[in-house]
Amino acid sequence: MSDVGLETGQRIVLVTDHTWPSVDPEAEVLAAVGARLLVAETGDEDELVNLAPQADAILTCFAKVTDRVIAAGGRLQVIGRYGIGVDNIAVEEATRRSIPVTNVPAYCLDEVAEHVLALLLAHARSLPSYDRAVHEGDWSLSRGAPIHRVAGSVLGIIGYGKIGQRLGDKARGLGLELIAFDPMLTDEQMRQGGAEPVDLDELAARADFISVHVPLTAETRGLVGEELLRKMKPSVFLVNTARGGLVDQDALLHALQEGWIAGAGIDVFDPERLPIDHPLLLERKLIPTPHVAFYSEESVHELEILAAGNVAAILDGRRPAAIVNPSVLDDPRWAHLR
């Protein structure tokens, strides 16, 4: 465990985990409201349960903020997520205890969209095959053939929110035709965003490339499973940069092995780190990346500032930019934030 100057009387923000080298930007933002950081060493549940009683707030990236952790945090005023999804936070328990949960719903839009397109183009141009071939001394065109033009192909986007729409904006520049499925949006909203609205079955049947951009919930877990995969074209390339649990990995493995689909680019897995000998990672039709679609130097700095800013706002008696569970504001202690 490391800390940044735990002084008597100062409010403490527990950082459960982070993937960047420094938490200095967060420390600076929180110092402005009289708070200091307490940085966990492992981020595992037992450690967080032991540290939570000291914390006035929690900032978490991937570590699980469970019911036990929240229950141990008798001083907790806010739980902030470094990122968009909050499936690693026991939001129901936080809500029961009238603790606001914050997130950063609009960051890394360009980074994720660019990562999707990088995976799409790597597959479309057979870059993994040609890379392996050249390293093996094979300079033949046939190693990656056949290759087809991307322009004029159909990109199906499952979830047409901020990231989905940013992907659509960039994909149109490559000449891709856009279709999208999003039950949370009206057909008109999707058309205004540049995509033809379709149902999920039609998207699966028509798309040459499919990218998934929905939150992980009880309803969406396993959304891309055997039934949907079998409805896709044998030539389709599937991309998931959202959450690992959205894709049934056993079904995906069978789809790749048995040729239901042509390939997949996956940035997120369930569990997050698969063992090196996992059958999915041995499948050459898969292009895997280690949950880095969100990453650029610019996006991480922005994330640190915005996530810390949400926590700082609560500690300073101000309403944060984003509250995942706004019903907690009905509690009289949060009347000043309404």
C-alpha positions as semicolon CSV with decimal commas, in nm:
position;residue;x (nm);y (nm);z (nm)
1;M;0,000;0,000;0,000
2;S;0,124;0,347;-0,085
3;D;-0,019;0,680;0,013
4;V;0,017;1,043;-0,076
5;G;0,056;1,213;0,261
6;L;-0,222;1,085;0,485
7;E;-0,264;1,370;0,731
8;T;-0,497;1,384;1,029
9;G;-0,826;1,550;0,945
10;Q;-0,787;1,528;0,569
11;R;-1,041;1,346;0,361
12;I;-0,916;1,027;0,200
13;V;-0,986;0,901;-0,151
14;L;-0,908;0,532;-0,192
15;V;-0,775;0,447;-0,540
16;T;-0,839;0,076;-0,588
17;D;-0,630;0,033;-0,904
18;H;-0,501;0,213;-1,213
19;T;-0,314;0,114;-1,529
20;W;-0,121;0,438;-1,583
21;P;0,214;0,519;-1,422
22;S;0,112;0,816;-1,206
23;V;-0,188;0,940;-1,009
24;D;-0,049;1,293;-0,986
25;P;-0,333;1,450;-1,190
26;E;-0,593;1,302;-0,953
27;A;-0,393;1,412;-0,651
28;E;-0,383;1,769;-0,779
29;V;-0,756;1,783;-0,848
30;L;-0,846;1,637;-0,510
31;A;-0,595;1,845;-0,315
32;A;-0,798;2,149;-0,419
33;V;-1,086;2,020;-0,201
34;G;-0,865;1,909;0,087
35;A;-0,845;1,541;-0,002
36;R;-0,550;1,302;-0,028
37;L;-0,507;0,970;-0,206
38;L;-0,465;0,626;-0,054
39;V;-0,355;0,387;-0,329
40;A;-0,422;0,014;-0,284
41;E;-0,145;-0,231;-0,365
42;T;-0,344;-0,522;-0,511
43;G;-0,703;-0,401;-0,539
44;D;-0,835;-0,737;-0,420
45;E;-1,151;-0,748;-0,213
46;D;-0,991;-0,823;0,124
47;E;-0,745;-0,539;0,090
48;L;-1,019;-0,296;-0,011
49;V;-1,239;-0,408;0,280
50;N;-0,948;-0,329;0,516
51;L;-0,883;0,012;0,361
52;A;-1,243;0,125;0,305
53;P;-1,307;0,239;0,666
54;Q;-1,048;0,515;0,613
55;A;-1,204;0,636;0,289
56;D;-1,440;0,926;0,228
57;A;-1,447;0,830;-0,140
58;I;-1,336;0,554;-0,375
59;L;-1,194;0,583;-0,726
60;T;-1,186;0,254;-0,915
61;C;-1,073;0,141;-1,258
62;F;-1,114;-0,237;-1,299
63;A;-1,111;-0,359;-0,937
64;K;-1,443;-0,480;-0,801
65;V;-1,609;-0,253;-0,546
66;T;-1,832;-0,518;-0,394
67;D;-2,110;-0,513;-0,136
68;R;-1,850;-0,600;0,130
69;V;-1,623;-0,313;0,032
70;I;-1,909;-0,065;0,037
71;A;-2,041;-0,195;0,368
72;A;-1,695;-0,148;0,519
73;G;-1,681;0,213;0,406
74;G;-1,877;0,380;0,683
75;R;-1,751;0,725;0,580
76;L;-1,807;0,683;0,205
77;Q;-1,965;0,980;0,032
78;V;-1,905;0,881;-0,331
79;I;-1,772;0,600;-0,550
80;G;-1,621;0,717;-0,878
81;R;-1,539;0,504;-1,181
82;Y;-1,247;0,571;-1,411
83;G;-1,450;0,507;-1,725
84;I;-1,796;0,453;-1,863
85;G;-1,927;0,115;-1,747
86;V;-1,997;0,049;-1,380
87;D;-2,042;-0,329;-1,387
88;N;-1,750;-0,368;-1,143
89;I;-1,932;-0,159;-0,879
90;A;-2,216;-0,287;-0,661
91;V;-2,438;0,003;-0,763
92;E;-2,748;-0,139;-0,595
93;E;-2,570;-0,156;-0,260
94;A;-2,433;0,195;-0,303
95;T;-2,782;0,319;-0,387
96;R;-2,928;0,143;-0,084
97;R;-2,679;0,333;0,129
98;S;-2,748;0,664;-0,056
99;I;-2,394;0,679;-0,194
100;P;-2,366;0,846;-0,536
101;V;-2,180;0,649;-0,804
102;T;-2,017;0,862;-1,072
103;N;-1,863;0,776;-1,407
104;V;-1,710;0,943;-1,713
105;P;-1,958;0,874;-1,992
106;A;-1,791;1,078;-2,266
107;Y;-1,422;1,014;-2,304
108;C;-1,198;0,803;-2,534
109;L;-1,457;0,828;-2,811
110;D;-1,192;0,877;-3,078
111;E;-0,961;0,616;-2,929
112;V;-1,221;0,336;-2,923
113;A;-1,349;0,423;-3,270
114;E;-0,994;0,426;-3,406
115;H;-0,916;0,093;-3,238
116;V;-1,224;-0,067;-3,394
117;L;-1,118;0,058;-3,736
118;A;-0,761;-0,061;-3,678
119;L;-0,888;-0,413;-3,604
120;L;-1,129;-0,397;-3,897
121;L;-0,859;-0,289;-4,142
122;A;-0,604;-0,535;-4,003
123;H;-0,847;-0,816;-4,081
124;A;-0,963;-0,674;-4,412
125;R;-0,605;-0,635;-4,537
126;S;-0,489;-0,969;-4,386
127;L;-0,216;-0,791;-4,189
128;P;-0,171;-1,063;-3,923
129;S;-0,129;-1,329;-4,194
130;Y;0,117;-1,121;-4,396
131;D;0,310;-1,025;-4,083
132;R;0,356;-1,389;-3,987
133;A;0,439;-1,481;-4,346
134;V;0,717;-1,225;-4,390
135;H;0,871;-1,320;-4,055
136;E;0,874;-1,679;-4,184
137;G;1,034;-1,578;-4,515
138;D;0,716;-1,612;-4,720
139;W;0,663;-1,306;-4,942
140;S;0,376;-1,448;-5,146
141;L;0,049;-1,262;-5,208
142;S;-0,146;-1,583;-5,159
143;R;-0,075;-1,607;-4,786
144;G;-0,339;-1,341;-4,707
145;A;-0,570;-1,383;-5,006
146;P;-0,846;-1,321;-5,084
147;I;-0,867;-0,952;-4,993
148;H;-1,170;-0,741;-5,076
149;R;-1,220;-0,367;-5,086
150;V;-1,352;-0,215;-4,762
151;A;-1,534;0,072;-4,933
152;G;-1,892;-0,028;-5,006
153;S;-1,904;-0,288;-4,727
154;V;-2,165;-0,276;-4,452
155;L;-2,069;-0,198;-4,093
156;G;-2,326;-0,304;-3,834
157;I;-2,302;-0,121;-3,501
158;I;-2,474;-0,275;-3,199
159;G;-2,532;0,017;-2,962
160;Y;-2,540;0,357;-3,130
161;G;-2,451;0,582;-2,839
162;K;-2,163;0,828;-2,825
163;I;-1,892;0,577;-2,916
164;G;-2,104;0,400;-3,175
165;Q;-2,182;0,728;-3,345
166;R;-1,818;0,841;-3,338
167;L;-1,724;0,510;-3,500
168;G;-1,994;0,571;-3,760
169;D;-1,858;0,917;-3,837
170;K;-1,510;0,780;-3,899
171;A;-1,630;0,470;-4,086
172;R;-1,821;0,678;-4,339
173;G;-1,487;0,830;-4,438
174;L;-1,376;0,484;-4,548
175;G;-1,685;0,444;-4,763
176;L;-1,860;0,200;-4,530
177;E;-2,238;0,179;-4,528
178;L;-2,381;0,202;-4,176
179;I;-2,660;0,004;-4,015
180;A;-2,727;0,012;-3,642
181;F;-2,933;-0,151;-3,369
182;D;-3,010;0,035;-3,047
183;P;-3,341;-0,013;-2,864
184;M;-3,270;0,296;-2,654
185;L;-3,286;0,527;-2,957
186;T;-3,563;0,608;-3,199
187;D;-3,524;0,531;-3,567
188;E;-3,509;0,902;-3,636
189;Q;-3,225;0,953;-3,386
190;M;-3,025;0,680;-3,557
191;R;-3,091;0,824;-3,900
192;Q;-2,979;1,164;-3,775
193;G;-2,662;0,993;-3,658
194;G;-2,600;0,866;-4,010
195;A;-2,707;0,502;-3,971
196;E;-2,995;0,298;-4,107
197;P;-3,193;0,155;-3,812
198;V;-3,242;-0,223;-3,824
199;D;-3,331;-0,498;-3,580
200;L;-3,061;-0,726;-3,444
201;D;-3,137;-1,018;-3,674
202;E;-3,121;-0,800;-3,984
203;L;-2,795;-0,646;-3,868
204;A;-2,646;-0,992;-3,822
205;A;-2,763;-1,103;-4,166
206;R;-2,649;-0,795;-4,361
207;A;-2,328;-0,671;-4,201
208;D;-1,979;-0,744;-4,333
209;F;-1,830;-0,606;-4,013
210;I;-2,001;-0,590;-3,671
211;S;-1,890;-0,381;-3,374
212;V;-2,044;-0,404;-3,026
213;H;-2,093;-0,090;-2,813
214;V;-2,351;-0,159;-2,541
215;P;-2,312;-0,160;-2,161
216;L;-2,283;-0,490;-1,978
217;T;-2,602;-0,559;-1,783
218;A;-2,795;-0,868;-1,682
219;E;-2,995;-0,828;-2,004
220;T;-2,696;-0,784;-2,238
221;R;-2,465;-1,050;-2,093
222;G;-2,405;-1,307;-2,366
223;L;-2,587;-1,089;-2,621
224;V;-2,358;-1,218;-2,894
225;G;-2,407;-1,590;-2,847
226;E;-2,451;-1,896;-3,064
227;E;-2,794;-1,793;-3,192
228;L;-2,675;-1,455;-3,316
229;L;-2,340;-1,580;-3,442
230;R;-2,511;-1,841;-3,659
231;K;-2,718;-1,566;-3,822
232;M;-2,406;-1,377;-3,935
233;K;-2,242;-1,407;-4,274
234;P;-1,955;-1,659;-4,293
235;S;-1,744;-1,366;-4,416
236;V;-1,823;-1,134;-4,125
237;F;-1,561;-0,992;-3,889
238;L;-1,680;-0,928;-3,532
239;V;-1,526;-0,661;-3,306
240;N;-1,583;-0,619;-2,932
241;T;-1,420;-0,328;-2,749
242;A;-1,699;-0,282;-2,492
243;R;-1,716;-0,556;-2,226
244;G;-1,604;-0,918;-2,242
245;G;-1,929;-1,051;-2,100
246;L;-2,126;-0,927;-2,401
247;V;-1,985;-1,210;-2,614
248;D;-2,024;-1,577;-2,525
249;Q;-1,661;-1,683;-2,559
250;D;-1,735;-2,055;-2,596
251;A;-1,976;-1,978;-2,879
252;L;-1,720;-1,742;-3,036
253;L;-1,454;-2,013;-3,027
254;H;-1,686;-2,257;-3,200
255;A;-1,781;-1,990;-3,455
256;L;-1,416;-1,934;-3,543
257;Q;-1,321;-2,301;-3,544
258;E;-1,621;-2,412;-3,749
259;G;-1,628;-2,118;-3,989
260;W;-1,957;-1,958;-3,886
261;I;-1,772;-1,626;-3,911
262;A;-1,443;-1,525;-4,074
263;G;-1,273;-1,368;-3,775
264;A;-1,293;-1,152;-3,467
265;G;-1,106;-0,861;-3,310
266;I;-1,150;-0,872;-2,933
267;D;-1,013;-0,613;-2,688
268;V;-1,208;-0,730;-2,380
269;F;-1,239;-1,079;-2,237
270;D;-1,423;-1,254;-1,955
271;P;-1,228;-1,298;-1,734
272;E;-1,020;-0,994;-1,821
273;R;-0,695;-1,189;-1,856
274;L;-0,723;-1,528;-2,022
275;P;-0,445;-1,782;-1,960
276;I;-0,190;-1,790;-2,240
277;D;-0,298;-2,141;-2,343
278;H;-0,669;-2,058;-2,358
279;P;-0,814;-2,212;-2,679
280;L;-0,950;-1,875;-2,792
281;L;-0,603;-1,719;-2,785
282;L;-0,469;-2,008;-2,991
283;E;-0,722;-1,940;-3,268
284;R;-0,550;-1,763;-3,559
285;K;-0,874;-1,607;-3,681
286;L;-0,875;-1,398;-3,364
287;I;-0,694;-1,064;-3,335
288;P;-0,671;-1,004;-2,957
289;T;-0,564;-0,686;-2,779
290;P;-0,527;-0,638;-2,400
291;H;-0,811;-0,395;-2,318
292;V;-0,634;-0,095;-2,468
293;A;-0,900;0,051;-2,697
294;F;-0,958;0,334;-2,450
295;Y;-0,591;0,424;-2,433
296;S;-0,400;0,722;-2,563
297;E;-0,185;0,957;-2,356
298;E;-0,450;1,222;-2,412
299;S;-0,750;1,008;-2,318
300;V;-0,592;0,874;-1,997
301;H;-0,499;1,222;-1,875
302;E;-0,852;1,338;-1,953
303;L;-0,996;1,036;-1,770
304;E;-0,790;1,099;-1,458
305;I;-0,898;1,463;-1,442
306;L;-1,267;1,397;-1,509
307;A;-1,301;1,100;-1,274
308;A;-1,124;1,283;-0,993
309;G;-1,331;1,591;-1,069
310;N;-1,654;1,399;-1,011
311;V;-1,533;1,282;-0,671
312;A;-1,399;1,626;-0,581
313;A;-1,736;1,782;-0,663
314;I;-1,923;1,559;-0,416
315;L;-1,663;1,616;-0,145
316;D;-1,690;1,990;-0,208
317;G;-2,070;1,996;-0,194
318;R;-2,122;2,035;-0,569
319;R;-2,313;1,819;-0,816
320;P;-2,076;1,611;-1,032
321;A;-2,092;1,598;-1,409
322;A;-2,239;1,245;-1,412
323;I;-2,427;1,039;-1,152
324;V;-2,513;0,680;-1,242
325;N;-2,774;0,642;-0,964
326;P;-2,946;0,983;-0,943
327;S;-3,222;0,844;-0,720
328;V;-2,982;0,881;-0,424
329;L;-3,034;1,255;-0,451
330;D;-3,378;1,203;-0,295
331;D;-3,197;1,147;0,035
332;P;-3,216;1,468;0,241
333;R;-2,839;1,475;0,288
334;W;-2,799;1,538;-0,084
335;A;-3,067;1,810;-0,109
336;H;-2,800;2,066;-0,198
337;L;-2,710;1,868;-0,512
338;R;-3,058;1,855;-0,664
